[in-house]
Amino acid sequence: MPLIRLSYHSGQSAGWRKAVGEGVHRAMIETLEGVPEDDLFQVHAEHAPGTLIFDRHYLGADRSDGIVFIEVTLRGGRTPEMKRAFYRRVVEHLGVDAGVRPDDVFIVLRENERIDWSFAHGLSQLAPGLAPTI
């Protein structure tokens, strides 16, 4: 049930955008327990030059304008080991599939609870008994 928001500079090709999205999705399936293959919800946001503001050298990185911000909203419960494995796999997939440098991959995970999700119809499908069903 993760929701992925990908932010990067405008001008990327459709193939590159697809490779980035698929790379993040595959990394989730491979490392974050309980993510089914058909659980695909992503928002791709392209930004004009000067609208992605970041420190190019914070914590020893060498970031470029090729930076990709990856925000993942998901239910809580993954272990620190799973999260670290996810970070590594994202960097691997994006490097191989889209040519994104490891220094240009910025990831943040935001955890929440089952009740915090509504996939359609104004219902909380993941929290049975808390909302009427169709």
A tleap script that builds the chain and sets N, CA, C and O, in Angstrom:
source leaprc.protein.ff14SB
mol = sequence {
  NMET PRO LEU ILE ARG LEU SER TYR HIE SER
  GLY GLN SER ALA GLY TRP ARG LYS ALA VAL
  GLY GLU GLY VAL HIE ARG ALA MET ILE GLU
  THR LEU GLU GLY VAL PRO GLU ASP ASP LEU
  PHE GLN VAL HIE ALA GLU HIE ALA PRO GLY
  THR LEU ILE PHE ASP ARG HIE TYR LEU GLY
  ALA ASP ARG SER ASP GLY ILE VAL PHE ILE
  GLU VAL THR LEU ARG GLY GLY ARG THR PRO
  GLU MET LYS ARG ALA PHE TYR ARG ARG VAL
  VAL GLU HIE LEU GLY VAL ASP ALA GLY VAL
  ARG PRO ASP ASP VAL PHE ILE VAL LEU ARG
  GLU ASN GLU ARG ILE ASP TRP SER PHE ALA
  HIE GLY LEU SER GLN LEU ALA PRO GLY LEU
  ALA PRO THR CILE
}
set mol.1.N position { 0.777 -1.202 0.000 }
set mol.1.CA position { 0.000 0.000 0.000 }
set mol.1.C position { 0.821 1.270 0.000 }
set mol.1.O position { 0.262 2.345 0.219 }
set mol.2.N position { 2.109 1.201 -0.233 }
set mol.2.CA position { 2.871 2.453 -0.233 }
set mol.2.C position { 2.423 3.419 -1.322 }
set mol.2.O position { 2.011 3.013 -2.409 }
set mol.3.N position { 2.513 4.690 -1.006 }
set mol.3.CA position { 2.319 5.765 -1.970 }
set mol.3.C position { 3.686 6.395 -2.182 }
set mol.3.O position { 4.336 6.824 -1.228 }
set mol.4.N position { 4.116 6.449 -3.429 }
set mol.4.CA position { 5.447 6.942 -3.774 }
set mol.4.C position { 5.319 8.288 -4.469 }
set mol.4.O position { 4.547 8.441 -5.415 }
set mol.5.N position { 6.074 9.247 -3.997 }
set mol.5.CA position { 6.180 10.543 -4.669 }
set mol.5.C position { 7.623 10.713 -5.116 }
set mol.5.O position { 8.544 10.689 -4.299 }
set mol.6.N position { 7.812 10.883 -6.412 }
set mol.6.CA position { 9.131 11.038 -7.013 }
set mol.6.C position { 9.246 12.457 -7.547 }
set mol.6.O position { 8.409 12.898 -8.334 }
set mol.7.N position { 10.271 13.163 -7.124 }
set mol.7.CA position { 10.495 14.537 -7.567 }
set mol.7.C position { 11.878 14.645 -8.185 }
set mol.7.O position { 12.862 14.149 -7.636 }
set mol.8.N position { 11.936 15.310 -9.350 }
set mol.8.CA position { 13.195 15.449 -10.071 }
set mol.8.C position { 13.069 16.627 -11.025 }
set mol.8.O position { 11.979 17.155 -11.243 }
set mol.9.N position { 14.208 17.034 -11.592 }
set mol.9.CA position { 14.187 18.154 -12.531 }
set mol.9.C position { 13.474 17.767 -13.833 }
set mol.9.O position { 13.524 16.615 -14.265 }
set mol.10.N position { 12.828 18.727 -14.428 }
set mol.10.CA position { 12.093 18.494 -15.675 }
set mol.10.C position { 13.063 18.199 -16.817 }
set mol.10.O position { 14.258 18.484 -16.743 }
set mol.11.N position { 12.502 17.618 -17.867 }
set mol.11.CA position { 13.286 17.322 -19.057 }
set mol.11.C position { 13.701 15.874 -19.180 }
set mol.11.O position { 14.402 15.514 -20.126 }
set mol.12.N position { 13.288 15.033 -18.248 }
set mol.12.CA position { 13.635 13.614 -18.323 }
set mol.12.C position { 12.748 12.906 -19.348 }
set mol.12.O position { 11.598 13.296 -19.550 }
set mol.13.N position { 13.269 11.893 -19.977 }
set mol.13.CA position { 12.503 11.151 -20.980 }
set mol.13.C position { 11.458 10.263 -20.310 }
set mol.13.O position { 11.557 9.960 -19.121 }
set mol.14.N position { 10.467 9.855 -21.077 }
set mol.14.CA position { 9.440 8.941 -20.568 }
set mol.14.C position { 10.077 7.622 -20.128 }
set mol.14.O position { 9.659 7.036 -19.129 }
set mol.15.N position { 11.082 7.153 -20.864 }
set mol.15.CA position { 11.767 5.913 -20.506 }
set mol.15.C position { 12.501 6.029 -19.186 }
set mol.15.O position { 12.494 5.096 -18.384 }
set mol.16.N position { 13.136 7.171 -18.955 }
set mol.16.CA position { 13.837 7.394 -17.696 }
set mol.16.C position { 12.845 7.434 -16.539 }
set mol.16.O position { 13.071 6.808 -15.504 }
set mol.17.N position { 11.756 8.162 -16.710 }
set mol.17.CA position { 10.739 8.245 -15.651 }
set mol.17.C position { 10.188 6.860 -15.324 }
set mol.17.O position { 10.005 6.520 -14.155 }
set mol.18.N position { 9.926 6.066 -16.355 }
set mol.18.CA position { 9.421 4.717 -16.148 }
set mol.18.C position { 10.444 3.864 -15.402 }
set mol.18.O position { 10.085 3.127 -14.484 }
set mol.19.N position { 11.714 3.958 -15.789 }
set mol.19.CA position { 12.769 3.178 -15.141 }
set mol.19.C position { 12.909 3.551 -13.668 }
set mol.19.O position { 13.101 2.676 -12.824 }
set mol.20.N position { 12.817 4.821 -13.360 }
set mol.20.CA position { 12.907 5.257 -11.965 }
set mol.20.C position { 11.727 4.706 -11.169 }
set mol.20.O position { 11.913 4.137 -10.093 }
set mol.21.N position { 10.523 4.873 -11.690 }
set mol.21.CA position { 9.341 4.371 -10.989 }
set mol.21.C position { 9.377 2.870 -10.792 }
set mol.21.O position { 9.068 2.374 -9.708 }
set mol.22.N position { 9.750 2.145 -11.830 }
set mol.22.CA position { 9.822 0.683 -11.727 }
set mol.22.C position { 10.929 0.242 -10.779 }
set mol.22.O position { 10.770 -0.742 -10.057 }
set mol.23.N position { 12.038 0.955 -10.774 }
set mol.23.CA position { 13.134 0.602 -9.876 }
set mol.23.C position { 12.747 0.734 -8.418 }
set mol.23.O position { 13.080 -0.127 -7.604 }
set mol.24.N position { 12.050 1.801 -8.083 }
set mol.24.CA position { 11.598 1.988 -6.705 }
set mol.24.C position { 10.573 0.912 -6.351 }
set mol.24.O position { 10.624 0.335 -5.265 }
set mol.25.N position { 9.653 0.644 -7.259 }
set mol.25.CA position { 8.621 -0.364 -6.999 }
set mol.25.C position { 9.237 -1.752 -6.792 }
set mol.25.O position { 8.859 -2.469 -5.866 }
set mol.26.N position { 10.180 -2.125 -7.649 }
set mol.26.CA position { 10.842 -3.432 -7.499 }
set mol.26.C position { 11.589 -3.524 -6.179 }
set mol.26.O position { 11.554 -4.561 -5.517 }
set mol.27.N position { 12.262 -2.449 -5.793 }
set mol.27.CA position { 12.991 -2.450 -4.523 }
set mol.27.C position { 12.042 -2.656 -3.350 }
set mol.27.O position { 12.385 -3.346 -2.390 }
set mol.28.N position { 10.862 -2.070 -3.417 }
set mol.28.CA position { 9.880 -2.272 -2.347 }
set mol.28.C position { 9.466 -3.727 -2.265 }
set mol.28.O position { 9.454 -4.307 -1.179 }
set mol.29.N position { 9.130 -4.321 -3.389 }
set mol.29.CA position { 8.684 -5.717 -3.418 }
set mol.29.C position { 9.788 -6.641 -2.889 }
set mol.29.O position { 9.511 -7.602 -2.171 }
set mol.30.N position { 11.030 -6.343 -3.250 }
set mol.30.CA position { 12.165 -7.187 -2.865 }
set mol.30.C position { 12.534 -7.075 -1.386 }
set mol.30.O position { 13.070 -8.022 -0.811 }
set mol.31.N position { 12.253 -5.930 -0.768 }
set mol.31.CA position { 12.817 -5.704 0.571 }
set mol.31.C position { 11.809 -5.382 1.663 }
set mol.31.O position { 12.076 -5.650 2.835 }
set mol.32.N position { 10.665 -4.819 1.314 }
set mol.32.CA position { 9.699 -4.389 2.332 }
set mol.32.C position { 8.574 -5.409 2.417 }
set mol.32.O position { 7.700 -5.453 1.551 }
set mol.33.N position { 8.598 -6.202 3.428 }
set mol.33.CA position { 7.635 -7.287 3.613 }
set mol.33.C position { 6.196 -6.802 3.433 }
set mol.33.O position { 5.795 -5.770 3.971 }
set mol.34.N position { 5.434 -7.578 2.660 }
set mol.34.CA position { 4.010 -7.319 2.518 }
set mol.34.C position { 3.615 -6.384 1.399 }
set mol.34.O position { 2.458 -5.970 1.342 }
set mol.35.N position { 4.531 -6.030 0.497 }
set mol.35.CA position { 4.177 -5.171 -0.637 }
set mol.35.C position { 3.903 -6.059 -1.840 }
set mol.35.O position { 4.836 -6.626 -2.411 }
set mol.36.N position { 2.613 -6.194 -2.245 }
set mol.36.CA position { 2.305 -7.022 -3.408 }
set mol.36.C position { 2.703 -6.330 -4.720 }
set mol.36.O position { 2.816 -5.106 -4.787 }
set mol.37.N position { 2.907 -7.137 -5.742 }
set mol.37.CA position { 3.341 -6.597 -7.038 }
set mol.37.C position { 2.357 -5.607 -7.642 }
set mol.37.O position { 2.770 -4.659 -8.312 }
set mol.38.N position { 1.059 -5.810 -7.417 }
set mol.38.CA position { 0.077 -4.921 -8.044 }
set mol.38.C position { -0.234 -3.687 -7.202 }
set mol.38.O position { -1.128 -2.915 -7.550 }
set mol.39.N position { 0.481 -3.491 -6.112 }
set mol.39.CA position { 0.288 -2.332 -5.244 }
set mol.39.C position { 1.175 -1.202 -5.759 }
set mol.39.O position { 2.254 -0.950 -5.223 }
set mol.40.N position { 0.707 -0.531 -6.796 }
set mol.40.CA position { 1.507 0.478 -7.488 }
set mol.40.C position { 0.762 1.802 -7.511 }
set mol.40.O position { -0.202 1.971 -8.257 }
set mol.41.N position { 1.218 2.743 -6.685 }
set mol.41.CA position { 0.651 4.095 -6.636 }
set mol.41.C position { 1.812 5.064 -6.550 }
set mol.41.O position { 2.514 5.117 -5.541 }
set mol.42.N position { 2.015 5.841 -7.629 }
set mol.42.CA position { 3.143 6.770 -7.695 }
set mol.42.C position { 2.686 8.113 -8.240 }
set mol.42.O position { 1.787 8.195 -9.076 }
set mol.43.N position { 3.325 9.158 -7.748 }
set mol.43.CA position { 3.141 10.509 -8.264 }
set mol.43.C position { 4.516 10.988 -8.718 }
set mol.43.O position { 5.438 11.104 -7.910 }
set mol.44.N position { 4.646 11.262 -10.002 }
set mol.44.CA position { 5.892 11.795 -10.543 }
set mol.44.C position { 5.728 13.301 -10.690 }
set mol.44.O position { 4.767 13.770 -11.300 }
set mol.45.N position { 6.662 14.053 -10.132 }
set mol.45.CA position { 6.593 15.514 -10.187 }
set mol.45.C position { 7.895 16.066 -10.753 }
set mol.45.O position { 8.965 15.907 -10.166 }
set mol.46.N position { 7.778 16.715 -11.903 }
set mol.46.CA position { 8.936 17.346 -12.523 }
set mol.46.C position { 9.010 18.799 -12.060 }
set mol.46.O position { 7.987 19.466 -11.905 }
set mol.47.N position { 10.225 19.274 -11.844 }
set mol.47.CA position { 10.425 20.616 -11.311 }
set mol.47.C position { 11.365 21.417 -12.201 }
set mol.47.O position { 12.365 20.900 -12.700 }
set mol.48.N position { 11.029 22.673 -12.388 }
set mol.48.CA position { 11.858 23.579 -13.169 }
set mol.48.C position { 13.172 23.847 -12.435 }
set mol.48.O position { 13.235 23.725 -11.211 }
set mol.49.N position { 14.207 24.208 -13.170 }
set mol.49.CA position { 15.478 24.539 -12.520 }
set mol.49.C position { 15.263 25.602 -11.434 }
set mol.49.O position { 14.500 26.552 -11.609 }
set mol.50.N position { 15.949 25.412 -10.327 }
set mol.50.CA position { 15.845 26.367 -9.233 }
set mol.50.C position { 14.714 26.096 -8.261 }
set mol.50.O position { 14.568 26.816 -7.273 }
set mol.51.N position { 13.904 25.069 -8.521 }
set mol.51.CA position { 12.779 24.792 -7.623 }
set mol.51.C position { 13.000 23.559 -6.746 }
set mol.51.O position { 12.185 23.272 -5.870 }
set mol.52.N position { 14.072 22.842 -6.969 }
set mol.52.CA position { 14.503 21.794 -6.046 }
set mol.52.C position { 15.717 22.355 -5.310 }
set mol.52.O position { 16.783 22.542 -5.897 }
set mol.53.N position { 15.541 22.613 -4.043 }
set mol.53.CA position { 16.599 23.238 -3.255 }
set mol.53.C position { 17.212 22.174 -2.346 }
set mol.53.O position { 16.495 21.515 -1.593 }
set mol.54.N position { 18.515 22.004 -2.411 }
set mol.54.CA position { 19.185 20.985 -1.612 }
set mol.54.C position { 20.650 21.350 -1.445 }
set mol.54.O position { 21.229 22.052 -2.275 }
set mol.55.N position { 21.243 20.863 -0.356 }
set mol.55.CA position { 22.670 21.047 -0.117 }
set mol.55.C position { 23.410 19.976 -0.910 }
set mol.55.O position { 23.149 18.784 -0.747 }
set mol.56.N position { 24.301 20.387 -1.739 }
set mol.56.CA position { 25.000 19.453 -2.628 }
set mol.56.C position { 25.991 18.553 -1.893 }
set mol.56.O position { 26.418 17.537 -2.441 }
set mol.57.N position { 26.365 18.908 -0.662 }
set mol.57.CA position { 27.412 18.142 0.022 }
set mol.57.C position { 27.034 17.696 1.429 }
set mol.57.O position { 27.899 17.212 2.158 }
set mol.58.N position { 25.798 17.838 1.831 }
set mol.58.CA position { 25.372 17.455 3.170 }
set mol.58.C position { 25.682 15.981 3.441 }
set mol.58.O position { 25.380 15.116 2.620 }
set mol.59.N position { 26.280 15.707 4.587 }
set mol.59.CA position { 26.671 14.369 5.046 }
set mol.59.C position { 27.575 13.635 4.050 }
set mol.59.O position { 27.506 12.413 3.917 }
set mol.60.N position { 28.428 14.403 3.348 }
set mol.60.CA position { 29.470 13.807 2.525 }
set mol.60.C position { 29.080 13.393 1.122 }
set mol.60.O position { 29.882 12.772 0.425 }
set mol.61.N position { 27.875 13.717 0.686 }
set mol.61.CA position { 27.460 13.374 -0.677 }
set mol.61.C position { 27.977 14.408 -1.665 }
set mol.61.O position { 28.428 15.485 -1.275 }
set mol.62.N position { 27.907 14.075 -2.935 }
set mol.62.CA position { 28.265 14.989 -4.020 }
set mol.62.C position { 27.074 15.044 -4.977 }
set mol.62.O position { 27.113 14.479 -6.070 }
set mol.63.N position { 26.006 15.740 -4.542 }
set mol.63.CA position { 24.745 15.772 -5.305 }
set mol.63.C position { 24.840 16.681 -6.523 }
set mol.63.O position { 25.566 17.675 -6.533 }
set mol.64.N position { 24.080 16.306 -7.550 }
set mol.64.CA position { 24.040 17.081 -8.790 }
set mol.64.C position { 22.600 17.437 -9.115 }
set mol.64.O position { 21.687 17.132 -8.349 }
set mol.65.N position { 22.405 18.078 -10.243 }
set mol.65.CA position { 21.047 18.392 -10.691 }
set mol.65.C position { 20.279 17.148 -11.109 }
set mol.65.O position { 19.092 17.228 -11.425 }
set mol.66.N position { 20.947 15.996 -11.113 }
set mol.66.CA position { 20.280 14.729 -11.399 }
set mol.66.C position { 19.622 14.105 -10.170 }
set mol.66.O position { 19.236 12.937 -10.208 }
set mol.67.N position { 19.491 14.854 -9.098 }
set mol.67.CA position { 18.933 14.336 -7.854 }
set mol.67.C position { 17.491 13.875 -8.043 }
set mol.67.O position { 16.713 14.473 -8.787 }
set mol.68.N position { 17.165 12.795 -7.344 }
set mol.68.CA position { 15.802 12.264 -7.321 }
set mol.68.C position { 15.380 12.175 -5.854 }
set mol.68.O position { 16.003 11.468 -5.062 }
set mol.69.N position { 14.319 12.897 -5.503 }
set mol.69.CA position { 13.743 12.812 -4.166 }
set mol.69.C position { 12.665 11.745 -4.191 }
set mol.69.O position { 11.771 11.775 -5.037 }
set mol.70.N position { 12.751 10.800 -3.261 }
set mol.70.CA position { 11.803 9.689 -3.187 }
set mol.70.C position { 11.145 9.726 -1.818 }
set mol.70.O position { 11.800 9.517 -0.797 }
set mol.71.N position { 9.845 9.994 -1.805 }
set mol.71.CA position { 9.083 10.011 -0.569 }
set mol.71.C position { 8.137 8.813 -0.584 }
set mol.71.O position { 7.340 8.653 -1.509 }
set mol.72.N position { 8.229 7.981 0.437 }
set mol.72.CA position { 7.422 6.775 0.517 }
set mol.72.C position { 6.544 6.864 1.759 }
set mol.72.O position { 7.045 6.933 2.881 }
set mol.73.N position { 5.232 6.861 1.548 }
set mol.73.CA position { 4.283 6.793 2.653 }
set mol.73.C position { 3.805 5.353 2.713 }
set mol.73.O position { 3.303 4.816 1.726 }
set mol.74.N position { 3.963 4.724 3.888 }
set mol.74.CA position { 3.610 3.320 4.016 }
set mol.74.C position { 3.195 3.046 5.458 }
set mol.74.O position { 3.506 3.817 6.366 }
set mol.75.N position { 2.489 1.937 5.651 }
set mol.75.CA position { 2.101 1.595 7.018 }
set mol.75.C position { 3.334 1.176 7.793 }
set mol.75.O position { 4.283 0.638 7.223 }
set mol.76.N position { 3.318 1.424 9.089 }
set mol.76.CA position { 4.444 1.118 9.941 }
set mol.76.C position { 4.644 -0.379 10.118 }
set mol.76.O position { 3.764 -1.177 9.793 }
set mol.77.N position { 5.803 -0.752 10.634 }
set mol.77.CA position { 6.054 -2.143 10.968 }
set mol.77.C position { 7.270 -2.759 10.316 }
set mol.77.O position { 7.638 -3.881 10.665 }
set mol.78.N position { 7.913 -2.072 9.379 }
set mol.78.CA position { 9.118 -2.645 8.762 }
set mol.78.C position { 10.297 -2.455 9.700 }
set mol.78.O position { 10.389 -1.448 10.402 }
set mol.79.N position { 11.190 -3.423 9.706 }
set mol.79.CA position { 12.359 -3.359 10.574 }
set mol.79.C position { 13.405 -2.398 10.001 }
set mol.79.O position { 13.376 -2.074 8.814 }
set mol.80.N position { 14.330 -1.948 10.857 }
set mol.80.CA position { 15.428 -1.127 10.333 }
set mol.80.C position { 16.226 -1.842 9.249 }
set mol.80.O position { 16.689 -1.208 8.301 }
set mol.81.N position { 16.392 -3.152 9.379 }
set mol.81.CA position { 17.132 -3.911 8.362 }
set mol.81.C position { 16.415 -3.881 7.018 }
set mol.81.O position { 17.054 -3.729 5.977 }
set mol.82.N position { 15.088 -4.025 7.034 }
set mol.82.CA position { 14.311 -3.953 5.795 }
set mol.82.C position { 14.453 -2.586 5.148 }
set mol.82.O position { 14.601 -2.481 3.930 }
set mol.83.N position { 14.409 -1.553 5.953 }
set mol.83.CA position { 14.514 -0.189 5.426 }
set mol.83.C position { 15.887 0.045 4.808 }
set mol.83.O position { 15.995 0.632 3.731 }
set mol.84.N position { 16.919 -0.406 5.477 }
set mol.84.CA position { 18.271 -0.251 4.921 }
set mol.84.C position { 18.428 -1.030 3.622 }
set mol.84.O position { 19.047 -0.547 2.673 }
set mol.85.N position { 17.871 -2.227 3.581 }
set mol.85.CA position { 17.919 -3.020 2.351 }
set mol.85.C position { 17.162 -2.306 1.229 }
set mol.85.O position { 17.597 -2.313 0.078 }
set mol.86.N position { 16.030 -1.692 1.570 }
set mol.86.CA position { 15.262 -0.931 0.582 }
set mol.86.C position { 16.100 0.212 0.014 }
set mol.86.O position { 16.155 0.390 -1.203 }
set mol.87.N position { 16.747 0.982 0.873 }
set mol.87.CA position { 17.577 2.096 0.401 }
set mol.87.C position { 18.645 1.596 -0.575 }
set mol.87.O position { 18.854 2.183 -1.637 }
set mol.88.N position { 19.316 0.504 -0.200 }
set mol.88.CA position { 20.379 -0.035 -1.067 }
set mol.88.C position { 19.829 -0.493 -2.417 }
set mol.88.O position { 20.416 -0.202 -3.459 }
set mol.89.N position { 18.700 -1.211 -2.398 }
set mol.89.CA position { 18.136 -1.730 -3.652 }
set mol.89.C position { 17.652 -0.596 -4.552 }
set mol.89.O position { 17.789 -0.683 -5.772 }
set mol.90.N position { 17.096 0.450 -3.982 }
set mol.90.CA position { 16.679 1.591 -4.795 }
set mol.90.C position { 17.890 2.164 -5.517 }
set mol.90.O position { 17.836 2.395 -6.725 }
set mol.91.N position { 18.973 2.395 -4.799 }
set mol.91.CA position { 20.184 2.944 -5.411 }
set mol.91.C position { 20.697 2.019 -6.507 }
set mol.91.O position { 21.094 2.483 -7.576 }
set mol.92.N position { 20.691 0.722 -6.249 }
set mol.92.CA position { 21.150 -0.231 -7.263 }
set mol.92.C position { 20.274 -0.188 -8.506 }
set mol.92.O position { 20.782 -0.072 -9.622 }
set mol.93.N position { 18.962 -0.280 -8.322 }
set mol.93.CA position { 18.050 -0.281 -9.474 }
set mol.93.C position { 18.121 1.024 -10.262 }
set mol.93.O position { 18.173 0.998 -11.492 }
set mol.94.N position { 18.123 2.156 -9.577 }
set mol.94.CA position { 18.143 3.430 -10.282 }
set mol.94.C position { 19.465 3.638 -11.010 }
set mol.94.O position { 19.496 4.247 -12.079 }
set mol.95.N position { 20.544 3.141 -10.442 }
set mol.95.CA position { 21.833 3.251 -11.111 }
set mol.95.C position { 21.887 2.435 -12.387 }
set mol.95.O position { 22.316 2.928 -13.430 }
set mol.96.N position { 21.451 1.186 -12.305 }
set mol.96.CA position { 21.498 0.291 -13.463 }
set mol.96.C position { 20.448 0.675 -14.506 }
set mol.96.O position { 20.756 0.744 -15.696 }
set mol.97.N position { 19.223 0.925 -14.073 }
set mol.97.CA position { 18.105 1.104 -15.005 }
set mol.97.C position { 17.943 2.521 -15.535 }
set mol.97.O position { 17.435 2.713 -16.640 }
set mol.98.N position { 18.375 3.530 -14.749 }
set mol.98.CA position { 18.131 4.913 -15.165 }
set mol.98.C position { 19.387 5.775 -15.137 }
set mol.98.O position { 19.326 6.959 -15.469 }
set mol.99.N position { 20.526 5.202 -14.748 }
set mol.99.CA position { 21.769 5.960 -14.726 }
set mol.99.C position { 21.834 7.015 -13.633 }
set mol.99.O position { 22.586 7.982 -13.758 }
set mol.100.N position { 21.066 6.851 -12.569 }
set mol.100.CA position { 21.082 7.808 -11.468 }
set mol.100.C position { 22.263 7.475 -10.559 }
set mol.100.O position { 22.439 6.330 -10.141 }
set mol.101.N position { 23.054 8.478 -10.267 }
set mol.101.CA position { 24.221 8.313 -9.398 }
set mol.101.C position { 23.776 8.053 -7.960 }
set mol.101.O position { 22.773 8.623 -7.530 }
set mol.102.N position { 24.479 7.220 -7.207 }
set mol.102.CA position { 24.119 6.961 -5.811 }
set mol.102.C position { 24.003 8.228 -4.966 }
set mol.102.O position { 23.142 8.312 -4.090 }
set mol.103.N position { 24.878 9.228 -5.229 }
set mol.103.CA position { 24.815 10.478 -4.475 }
set mol.103.C position { 23.552 11.275 -4.765 }
set mol.103.O position { 23.215 12.193 -4.017 }
set mol.104.N position { 22.851 10.937 -5.839 }
set mol.104.CA position { 21.660 11.684 -6.247 }
set mol.104.C position { 20.355 11.001 -5.863 }
set mol.104.O position { 19.298 11.360 -6.382 }
set mol.105.N position { 20.410 10.026 -4.965 }
set mol.105.CA position { 19.196 9.340 -4.511 }
set mol.105.C position { 18.934 9.754 -3.067 }
set mol.105.O position { 19.712 9.439 -2.167 }
set mol.106.N position { 17.828 10.465 -2.863 }
set mol.106.CA position { 17.431 10.961 -1.541 }
set mol.106.C position { 16.097 10.319 -1.202 }
set mol.106.O position { 15.122 10.502 -1.931 }
set mol.107.N position { 16.035 9.563 -0.094 }
set mol.107.CA position { 14.834 8.793 0.249 }
set mol.107.C position { 14.362 9.152 1.649 }
set mol.107.O position { 15.167 9.286 2.571 }
set mol.108.N position { 13.060 9.307 1.799 }
set mol.108.CA position { 12.477 9.453 3.128 }
set mol.108.C position { 11.247 8.548 3.220 }
set mol.108.O position { 10.424 8.504 2.305 }
set mol.109.N position { 11.138 7.830 4.335 }
set mol.109.CA position { 9.983 6.971 4.591 }
set mol.109.C position { 9.085 7.653 5.621 }
set mol.109.O position { 9.560 8.191 6.621 }
set mol.110.N position { 7.780 7.621 5.356 }
set mol.110.CA position { 6.788 8.164 6.286 }
set mol.110.C position { 5.817 7.062 6.635 }
set mol.110.O position { 5.086 6.574 5.773 }
set mol.111.N position { 5.803 6.669 7.888 }
set mol.111.CA position { 4.946 5.566 8.305 }
set mol.111.C position { 3.634 6.066 8.898 }
set mol.111.O position { 3.565 7.138 9.499 }
set mol.112.N position { 2.602 5.260 8.709 }
set mol.112.CA position { 1.304 5.552 9.299 }
set mol.112.C position { 0.594 4.234 9.595 }
set mol.112.O position { 1.204 3.167 9.528 }
set mol.113.N position { -0.701 4.308 9.923 }
set mol.113.CA position { -1.472 3.129 10.309 }
set mol.113.C position { -2.479 2.752 9.223 }
set mol.113.O position { -2.721 3.534 8.303 }
set mol.114.N position { -3.060 1.572 9.325 }
set mol.114.CA position { -4.035 1.087 8.344 }
set mol.114.C position { -5.225 2.035 8.189 }
set mol.114.O position { -5.728 2.215 7.080 }
set mol.115.N position { -5.671 2.633 9.272 }
set mol.115.CA position { -6.824 3.527 9.225 }
set mol.115.C position { -6.551 4.783 8.404 }
set mol.115.O position { -7.490 5.478 8.012 }
set mol.116.N position { -5.303 5.079 8.142 }
set mol.116.CA position { -4.920 6.294 7.430 }
set mol.116.C position { -5.036 6.186 5.915 }
set mol.116.O position { -4.647 7.108 5.199 }
set mol.117.N position { -5.570 5.060 5.413 }
set mol.117.CA position { -5.648 4.834 3.968 }
set mol.117.C position { -7.099 4.685 3.518 }
set mol.117.O position { -7.890 3.981 4.146 }
set mol.118.N position { -7.431 5.357 2.427 }
set mol.118.CA position { -8.699 5.146 1.739 }
set mol.118.C position { -8.382 5.055 0.252 }
set mol.118.O position { -7.893 6.016 -0.342 }
set mol.119.N position { -8.656 3.916 -0.342 }
set mol.119.CA position { -8.310 3.683 -1.741 }
set mol.119.C position { -9.427 4.051 -2.705 }
set mol.119.O position { -9.182 4.219 -3.899 }
set mol.120.N position { -10.640 4.177 -2.208 }
set mol.120.CA position { -11.779 4.557 -3.045 }
set mol.120.C position { -13.051 4.534 -2.194 }
set mol.120.O position { -13.084 3.953 -1.110 }
set mol.121.N position { -14.067 5.165 -2.704 }
set mol.121.CA position { -15.414 5.118 -2.124 }
set mol.121.C position { -15.528 5.731 -0.738 }
set mol.121.O position { -16.547 5.532 -0.076 }
set mol.122.N position { -14.526 6.467 -0.271 }
set mol.122.CA position { -14.573 7.056 1.050 }
set mol.122.C position { -14.505 6.041 2.172 }
set mol.122.O position { -14.966 6.311 3.281 }
set mol.123.N position { -13.933 4.870 1.898 }
set mol.123.CA position { -13.849 3.803 2.882 }
set mol.123.C position { -12.402 3.594 3.323 }
set mol.123.O position { -11.464 3.937 2.604 }
set mol.124.N position { -12.242 3.038 4.489 }
set mol.124.CA position { -10.922 2.640 4.964 }
set mol.124.C position { -10.811 1.133 4.775 }
set mol.124.O position { -11.044 0.360 5.704 }
set mol.125.N position { -10.451 0.728 3.560 }
set mol.125.CA position { -10.447 -0.684 3.190 }
set mol.125.C position { -9.483 -1.532 4.012 }
set mol.125.O position { -9.691 -2.739 4.130 }
set mol.126.N position { -8.457 -0.954 4.573 }
set mol.126.CA position { -7.461 -1.720 5.308 }
set mol.126.C position { -7.781 -1.842 6.796 }
set mol.126.O position { -7.091 -2.561 7.519 }
set mol.127.N position { -8.797 -1.163 7.248 }
set mol.127.CA position { -9.172 -1.209 8.665 }
set mol.127.C position { -10.604 -1.749 8.769 }
set mol.127.O position { -11.531 -0.989 9.051 }
set mol.128.N position { -10.789 -3.052 8.544 }
set mol.128.CA position { -12.128 -3.636 8.560 }
set mol.128.C position { -12.864 -3.333 9.859 }
set mol.128.O position { -12.284 -3.315 10.944 }
set mol.129.N position { -14.158 -3.097 9.706 }
set mol.129.CA position { -14.992 -2.827 10.866 }
set mol.129.C position { -15.021 -1.368 11.277 }
set mol.129.O position { -15.854 -0.978 12.095 }
set mol.130.N position { -14.135 -0.555 10.731 }
set mol.130.CA position { -14.102 0.843 11.108 }
set mol.130.C position { -14.836 1.727 10.114 }
set mol.130.O position { -15.076 2.902 10.394 }
set mol.131.N position { -15.198 1.184 8.959 }
set mol.131.CA position { -15.922 1.951 7.958 }
set mol.131.C position { -16.919 1.028 7.283 }
set mol.131.O position { -16.683 -0.178 7.197 }
set mol.132.N position { -18.029 1.573 6.802 }
set mol.132.CA position { -18.983 0.720 6.096 }
set mol.132.C position { -18.356 0.149 4.827 }
set mol.132.O position { -17.486 0.777 4.225 }
set mol.133.N position { -18.791 -1.022 4.427 }
set mol.133.CA position { -18.298 -1.653 3.209 }
set mol.133.C position { -19.288 -1.454 2.099 }
set mol.133.O position { -20.454 -1.141 2.338 }
set mol.134.N position { -18.829 -1.634 0.894 }
set mol.134.CA position { -19.689 -1.493 -0.295 }
set mol.134.C position { -20.533 -2.739 -0.451 }
set mol.134.O position { -21.329 -2.833 -1.385 }
savepdb mol mol.pdb
quit
